[in-house]
Amino acid sequence: MSLILAIVVGSLYATGLYLMARRSIVKLIIGLSLLGHASNLLIFTAGGVSTDGPPLVKRGMETLNPPYADPLPQALILTAIVIGFGVLAFALVMIHRTHEAVGTDDLDLMKSTDV
Amino acid sequence: MNALLVMPIVIPMAGAAVSLLLRGRRALQCRIGIMTMTMLLITSIALIDRVWHEGILVTQIGKWPSPFGITIIADMFSAIMVVLASIIGLATAIYAASSVDSRRQSFGFYPLLSVLLMGICGAFLTGDLFNLYVWFEVMLIASFVLLVLGGERAQMEGSIKYVTLNLMSSAVFLAAVGIVYGLTGTLNMADLAEKLNSPLVGGVHTTVAMMFLIAFGIKAGLFPLFFWLPASYHTPPAAVSAVFAGLLTKVGVYALIRVFTLLFTHDVSHTHGIITVIAGLTMVTGVLGAASQYDFRRILSFHIISQIGYMIMGLGLYTHAAITGSIFYIIHHIIVKTNLFFVSGVANRLGGSYELKRLGGLYRQYPWLALLFMVPAMSLAGMPPLSGFFAKLALIRAGLEIEQYAIVTIALVVGVLTLFSMTKIWSEAFWKPAPVPSLDAARPRVEGIGILPHGTQIDDSAPNEKTASHECHNYVTPKPLMSRANWSMLLPIAVLALVTVSIGIGAELVLKVAARAADELLNPAGYVEAVLGARS
């Protein structure tokens, strides 16, 4: 399971970076969101993947019995997804306004503020 | 629960909420913004006083015991940074009152500034890696909106780069946090300091350290990762550039210093060696970039990069004297750099441009403004009685002590080059005769020399709206200096210049504070004990 997730994380990073290296700002934003997803999935994988171990205290017990899934990475990812979603929404509005202001979606033509 | 610790986060949040409710009432929002920042400054001074007398302050949010709950912690270093942030916040709030146009103000400049300050203070005060990420994002989102507010073409182009690079760094940061959690099972920094330095953690340690270096390096503008900074920092109005220049990159530097003194000290000769090399390259590339520019704010933007090099140099050398020097440098730099951007805004308003070639004669017209520019400019270059001299001196002495002559030489040469580019601004904008026949006539002559396209109407009676739409093309109707509106621009400049001079005069005291902060950074045992000792 970890292996599959590792491959997925790797491909997400690769695809994200590939898209970001393209000239279109739309692809840039898609690439960025893929990078965010890759990081989230990485946290999920790094927290340890286990099945059949919900972190619930069984009836009559005081504490958790060891083989259980760690809930914290999921909480972290949840936060990160919300933040990532907000930022993505902002980025979409931003590229729309940029397209209006600059009149192109080609990153190579947006050099006026560079040195 | 220590209320004083959460106040620097709660006050700007409340200020932002209240002024959002008063949407559309510009004057009131502005007043609330200034009031919020004043209260923030007062609490942060109270905070640093408490930390100085009582040592590290810790509080656990929701009373969850330590490695599980969220820790808010203020040691000397955090307290210093919070004080600096609130000084800059207050100065910017006052400066923006008349320099930021009404359109930007009614689209929420003041609430955003408060949110920005909340994120920054949160990042300084948190004791938890994931929370650091969250505060970074709060700060970033506010800064994104501040950057694009107004929607000029240059702003949009600059913000694409700014947003992209910062989101990339967030992704790297998040991935590094994930790996740290996988390695140790905790994200509390004090707990991590113990667990990461135990032999159980293998070679991944250094990899994670480098991921943090990249993530924070992008935010701080370190050598190969700084391209977004000169492309974006000069595009928004001067008040926004100033608060960005003063504070945002320094949050990256803060995080670097925190992480590389607390968590990643397992292989100092390796990791901190890399940091020293990067510091040297950052200084050189930054100052060479500045020397090649002819735009007031672009020169200043490139200078941020070279100055970041100095701060990181202290971290790389990793001795007590060097860290002290770094902290002193940060104190000095935040004040000075913000002030220089403020001056650039005034020069733009008076001369109608940020282009040095179009400016001129400011000294003849406004000798006082020239003096106010000289103080931060000479301080940045490191002239003796001012704060920059002592900051550089502390770092260079620290370098000489451990015989790192290469980095010391670079630091000295870069200091000279800084002086060169400050002289360039001085001679172009202030000293040389004005390119326009005379500046004090009532009507602006900008049309006559072809800065504005022919037929553009300049309406002096409604200055704010009009200048707004032109500001980002760097064309502003020149205005007399001593009008009531400019008052609020000159006051923060004068006060910050005064602070710069007093840091220079009271260098002994500031050095003592910085040394205390360095003490705490280099002996993480105190930090760990403060957090984990409060467990029971």
Interface residues (C-beta under 8 A of the other chain):
Chain A: M20 I25 L28 L32 L35 G36 A38 S39 N40 L42 I43 F44 T45 A46 G47 G48 D70 L72 P73 L76 T79 A80 I83 G86 V87 F90 A91 M94 I95 R97 T98 A101 V102 L107 M110 K111 S112 T113 D114 V115
Chain B: F130 Y133 V134 E137 L140 I141 F144 V145 V148 G151 E152 R153 A154 M156 E157 G158 S159 I160 K161 V163 T164 L167 M168 S170 A171 V172 L174 A175 V177 G178 I179 Y181 G182 L183 G185 P230 A231 S232 H234 T235 G289 S292 Q293 R298
